[in-house]
Amino acid sequence: MTDGDDAATEGDSPDEVRCGFCRMPVPGDPVEGEGGPFCSHACRDRLAETGEPFDEYHGHRRLTTGVSALDASLPQGFPRNAFVLVSSEPGTRDRALGAELVWRSLERGEPVVVVSFQEPPSAVVQQFLTLDWNVIPYLERGMLRIVDCFTYRLDGQGRDRLFDRMDEWNAYLSDVAREATTTVRDPSDIGEIGNKLDNALEAREMVDEGIVVIDSLTELGTLVQPVQAYDFVKDVRADVCKGRFVPVFAGATIGGGGGGGDAFPHDLTYVMDGLVELRLNDDLVADTLIKQVRIRKLNGALVVPEWRAYEYTSRLGMVPFDPAEEMADDGGEEGAASDADEAEASADGEEGAPEEGDRADAGEDGDAAPDEPTPAGESATADRSPPDG
């Protein structure tokens, strides 16, 4: 069974039999057929109809996010049908995480839709460029689409002023993003947001590929009534995640919008398939706030829910590190430098001091008199008082 063997995964028993169509383990006696064995008659008949086995061995496709700090906690991958809340404290650079999720998806050749409540399209593009991720070609190809829920704040004159005040570069970015942007006229109408999101997904026929990133559910919560906000989250989860098998990553700031950790959307964690937490920790290093990330839960996936320290750098994105190890390395270098300084100072002191027995004589006028030995016990630099009278 060559196809089944190709689909085997780490941890499978060598004797385990997998279905020739759905790739799942076959419990009990297999159903025989061409391209089999199969777990059921339904799978045997479907293979006969399509002529091709299912692409993945598991029931729900998985992906590797490409974000190293997240993937380290997901040894078996990330399920594609998940709605994930990224809950963050201010200062943890949650939007940079969203940008990296977008970039890694584009690198895999998968399309992305960004729903922006906090920035105009030009600023969305600039955020990627700041991290040295050039998304301009992807905008041009239609791989990256933006649902603009920000510029509604500006009336006609305000919009004109926004563009008039842009420098040449930002005006260029705005032009580049225009073709890839769908503008929501009234973000307080969740029906319109849902329709524009669906249209953006349909434009790329996004089913079982790509991701959606919503920059701020907290901002959405300031625009609509709580019941409407809850309905929006539940509808997007049902239509996009469960219906299209396209994962959604939605940002939310703790304390944003005048609420705390129990306000919308943080009170919807029971609905969310996944919860990623970003925080600042001041207990690890004295007088320093260390950014940390943890996947608290993710339905249908094996998760290692431990805090990981991270920082953001251009191109590399979210880089995890061990603060204790970094401090130990810094301490070792400082200690080595200190030892070197002491050795150098000691060498300088020995070089400047005369060696024992090698003392120069001084004449009555204080000049050295090498032809006359210095009496034992008398210093070469001793003061000589003139004789009386």
C-alpha positions in Angstrom: 0.0 0.0 0.0 2.2 2.7 -1.3 -0.1 5.7 -0.8 -0.8 4.7 2.8 2.9 4.3 3.4 3.6 7.8 2.1 1.0 9.2 4.5 2.4 7.5 7.5 3.4 9.8 10.3 5.8 9.8 13.2 4.5 7.5 15.9 2.6 5.1 13.6 3.1 1.4 14.2 4.9 -0.3 11.3 2.0 -2.8 11.1 -0.7 -0.2 11.1 -3.0 -0.2 8.1 -4.3 3.1 6.7 -7.2 3.7 4.4 -6.3 4.2 0.7 -8.6 7.2 0.5 -9.0 9.0 3.8 -5.6 8.0 5.1 -7.0 7.3 8.6 -6.1 4.1 10.5 -8.3 1.1 9.5 -10.0 -0.4 12.6 -11.0 -4.0 12.3 -11.1 -5.8 9.0 -10.3 -3.6 6.0 -12.6 -3.3 2.9 -10.7 -4.6 -0.1 -10.7 -2.8 -3.5 -8.5 -1.3 -6.1 -6.1 1.2 -4.5 -7.0 -0.2 -1.1 -7.4 -1.5 1.5 -10.1 0.9 2.8 -11.6 1.6 6.2 -15.2 1.7 4.7 -17.2 1.1 1.5 -17.8 4.9 1.4 -14.0 5.5 1.0 -13.6 2.8 -1.6 -16.5 4.2 -3.6 -15.2 7.8 -3.4 -11.8 6.7 -4.6 -13.4 5.0 -7.5 -15.4 8.2 -8.3 -12.5 10.7 -8.0 -9.6 8.5 -9.0 -7.4 10.3 -6.4 -6.9 9.7 -2.6 -7.5 12.5 -0.1 -4.4 14.8 0.1 -3.9 14.3 3.8 -3.9 11.4 6.1 -5.9 13.1 8.9 -9.4 14.3 9.1 -8.6 18.0 9.5 -5.7 19.4 7.6 -2.9 20.9 9.5 -0.3 23.5 8.7 3.0 24.8 10.2 2.5 28.5 11.0 6.1 29.4 10.3 6.3 31.4 13.5 9.1 29.6 15.4 7.8 30.5 18.9 4.3 29.1 18.1 5.5 26.0 16.2 7.7 25.0 19.1 4.5 24.5 21.1 2.7 22.6 18.3 4.6 19.3 17.7 1.8 18.0 15.5 0.9 21.1 13.6 -1.9 23.6 13.6 -5.5 22.7 12.6 -6.8 24.6 9.6 -10.4 24.9 11.0 -9.5 26.9 14.1 -10.6 30.4 15.2 -7.7 31.7 17.4 -7.8 34.7 19.7 -4.5 36.4 20.2 -4.9 38.1 23.6 -2.2 40.6 24.4 -1.0 43.2 26.8 0.1 46.6 25.4 3.7 46.6 24.3 3.9 42.9 23.3 3.8 43.7 19.6 0.7 41.7 18.8 0.3 43.3 15.3 3.9 42.2 14.5 2.8 38.6 15.2 -0.2 39.1 12.9 2.1 40.4 10.2 4.4 37.4 10.6 1.5 35.0 10.3 0.5 36.7 7.1 4.1 36.7 5.7 4.7 33.0 6.5 1.5 32.1 4.7 2.5 34.1 1.6 5.9 32.4 1.7 4.0 29.0 1.5 2.2 30.2 -1.6 -1.1 30.6 0.3 -3.4 33.7 0.0 -4.3 35.9 3.0 -7.1 38.3 3.9 -6.3 41.0 6.4 -9.3 42.8 8.2 -7.9 46.1 9.4 -9.8 48.1 12.1 -6.8 50.1 13.4 -4.8 51.2 10.3 -5.4 52.5 6.7 -4.2 50.2 3.9 -1.0 52.1 3.4 0.0 51.7 7.0 -0.9 48.0 6.8 1.6 47.6 4.0 4.2 49.8 5.7 4.1 47.5 8.7 5.4 44.6 6.6 8.0 46.7 4.9 9.3 47.8 8.3 10.0 44.2 9.1 11.8 43.8 5.7 8.9 41.7 4.3 8.1 43.0 0.8 4.4 42.3 0.3 4.1 44.6 -2.8 4.4 41.7 -5.3 1.7 39.7 -3.4 -0.7 42.7 -3.5 -0.2 43.0 -7.2 -0.9 39.2 -7.7 -4.0 39.3 -5.6 -2.4 36.9 -3.0 -2.9 39.5 -0.2 -6.2 41.3 0.1 -7.2 44.0 2.7 -10.7 44.6 4.1 -10.5 48.2 5.2 -12.6 49.0 8.3 -10.6 52.1 9.2 -11.1 54.8 6.6 -14.8 55.0 7.3 -13.8 57.4 10.1 -12.9 60.0 7.4 -15.6 61.7 5.5 -14.9 62.8 1.9 -12.9 65.9 2.9 -11.0 64.0 5.6 -10.1 61.3 3.1 -8.7 64.0 0.8 -6.7 65.6 3.6 -5.3 62.2 4.5 -4.0 61.6 1.0 -2.8 65.2 0.6 -0.7 65.0 3.7 1.0 61.8 2.7 4.6 62.0 1.5 5.5 60.5 -1.8 6.3 57.1 -0.4 3.1 56.6 1.5 1.1 57.9 -1.4 2.8 55.2 -3.5 1.9 52.5 -1.0 -1.7 53.7 -0.9 -1.8 53.4 -4.7 -0.3 49.9 -4.6 -2.8 48.7 -2.0 -5.9 50.2 -3.7 -6.6 47.4 -6.1 -6.2 44.8 -3.4 -8.4 46.7 -0.9 -12.2 46.4 -0.2 -13.5 49.3 1.9 -16.3 48.8 4.4 -18.4 51.9 4.4 -20.0 51.2 7.8 -18.1 48.8 10.2 -20.9 49.1 12.7 -22.9 47.0 10.3 -21.4 43.5 10.9 -23.4 42.2 8.0 -21.4 44.4 5.6 -18.1 43.3 7.2 -19.1 39.7 6.8 -20.1 40.2 3.1 -16.9 42.0 2.3 -14.8 39.3 4.0 -16.7 36.6 2.1 -16.2 38.4 -1.2 -12.4 38.7 -0.5 -12.3 34.9 0.2 -14.3 34.1 -2.9 -12.0 36.3 -5.1 -9.2 33.8 -4.4 -11.5 30.7 -4.0 -10.0 30.3 -0.5 -11.1 26.8 0.6 -8.7 24.7 2.7 -5.9 27.1 2.1 -4.6 30.5 3.3 -5.5 32.4 6.5 -7.5 35.4 7.7 -6.0 37.9 10.2 -8.2 40.4 12.0 -6.1 43.0 13.7 -8.4 44.0 16.5 -11.6 42.5 17.8 -11.2 45.0 20.7 -11.8 47.8 18.2 -14.8 46.0 16.8 -16.2 45.9 20.3 -16.2 49.7 20.5 -18.3 50.0 17.3 -21.2 47.6 17.9 -23.4 46.3 20.7 -22.0 43.2 22.5 -24.6 40.9 21.1 -23.7 41.9 17.6 -20.0 41.5 18.3 -20.6 38.0 19.6 -22.7 37.1 16.6 -19.9 38.3 14.3 -17.3 36.1 15.9 -19.6 33.1 15.9 -20.6 33.6 12.3 -17.0 34.1 11.1 -16.0 31.0 13.0 -18.8 29.0 11.4 -18.5 30.3 7.8 -14.8 30.7 7.4 -13.1 28.2 9.8 -15.6 25.4 9.8 -17.1 26.0 6.3 -14.0 26.8 4.4 -11.3 25.3 6.6 -9.5 28.6 6.7 -8.0 29.5 10.1 -8.7 33.0 11.6 -6.3 34.8 13.9 -8.0 37.7 15.7 -6.1 40.2 17.9 -7.5 41.6 21.2 -5.7 43.9 23.6 -6.3 43.3 27.4 -7.6 46.5 28.9 -8.5 48.0 25.5 -11.8 49.7 24.9 -12.2 50.5 28.6 -12.6 46.9 29.6 -10.4 44.3 31.3 -9.5 40.7 30.7 -13.2 39.7 31.2 -14.6 42.1 28.6 -15.3 41.3 24.9 -13.7 39.4 23.2 -11.8 37.8 26.2 -15.1 36.5 27.6 -15.5 34.4 24.4 -12.6 32.1 25.1 -15.1 29.2 25.5 -16.1 29.7 21.9 -12.6 30.2 20.5 -10.8 27.1 19.2 -7.5 28.5 20.3 -6.0 31.1 22.7 -2.6 32.6 22.2 -1.5 34.8 25.1 1.2 37.6 24.9 2.4 39.2 28.1 5.2 41.3 29.7 7.1 39.7 32.6 9.2 41.8 34.9 10.3 38.9 37.2 12.8 37.2 34.9 15.4 40.0 34.6 15.8 42.9 37.0 14.4 46.2 35.7 13.5 44.6 32.4 10.2 43.7 30.8 10.5 40.4 28.9 7.9 39.6 26.2 6.5 36.1 26.5 4.1 34.0 24.4 2.1 30.9 25.3 -0.5 28.8 23.5 -3.1 28.3 26.3 -5.3 26.0 24.3 -6.0 24.8 20.8 -8.8 22.3 20.1 -7.8 19.3 18.1 -4.0 19.8 18.5 -1.3 18.7 20.9 -0.1 21.8 22.7 2.9 22.4 25.0 1.4 25.3 27.0 4.6 26.9 28.3 5.7 30.5 28.3 8.4 31.4 25.8 10.4 34.6 25.9 10.7 36.3 22.5 11.7 39.5 20.7 11.0 40.8 17.2 13.7 41.4 14.6 13.5 42.3 10.9 13.1 39.3 8.6 13.4 36.7 11.4 10.2 37.9 13.1 9.4 36.4 16.5 12.6 35.0 17.9 12.4 32.9 21.1 15.2 33.0 23.6 16.1 31.8 27.1 16.6 34.9 29.4 18.5 32.9 32.0 20.9 31.5 29.3 21.3 35.0 27.8 22.2 36.4 31.3 24.7 33.6 31.9 26.4 34.3 28.6 26.5 38.1 29.3 27.9 37.4 32.8 30.6 35.2 31.3 31.7 37.8 28.8 31.7 40.5 31.4 33.8 38.3 33.8 36.2 37.5 31.0 36.5 41.2 30.2 37.1 42.0 33.9 39.8 39.4 34.2 41.5 40.8 31.0 41.4 44.3 32.4 43.0 43.2 35.7 45.7 41.3 33.8 46.4 44.3 31.6 46.5 46.7 34.7 48.9 44.3 36.4 51.1 44.2 33.4 51.2 47.9 33.1 52.2 48.2 36.8 55.0 45.8 36.5 56.2 47.5 33.3 56.3 50.9 35.0 58.1 49.8 38.2 62.0 49.3 38.2 63.2 45.8 38.7 64.9 44.9 42.0 68.6 45.8 41.9 68.2 47.9 38.9 68.1 51.4 40.4 69.8 54.4 38.8 72.1 56.8 40.8 71.4 60.4 41.1 74.0 63.2 41.3 73.8 66.2 43.6 71.8 68.0 40.9 69.4 65.1 40.7 70.7 63.8 37.3 71.5 60.2 37.0 75.1 59.2 37.6 75.5 55.7 36.1 79.3 55.7 36.8 78.8 56.0 40.6 76.9 53.1 42.3 74.2 54.0 44.7 75.0 53.1 48.3 73.0 50.2 49.6 69.7 51.1 51.2 69.7 54.6 49.6 66.9 55.4 47.2 67.8 56.7 43.8 65.1 59.3 44.2 66.0 60.3 47.8 66.1 64.1 48.4 69.5 65.5 49.0 69.6 68.6 51.2 72.3 71.2 50.4 75.1 71.4 53.0 74.8 74.1 55.7 76.8 77.2 55.0 
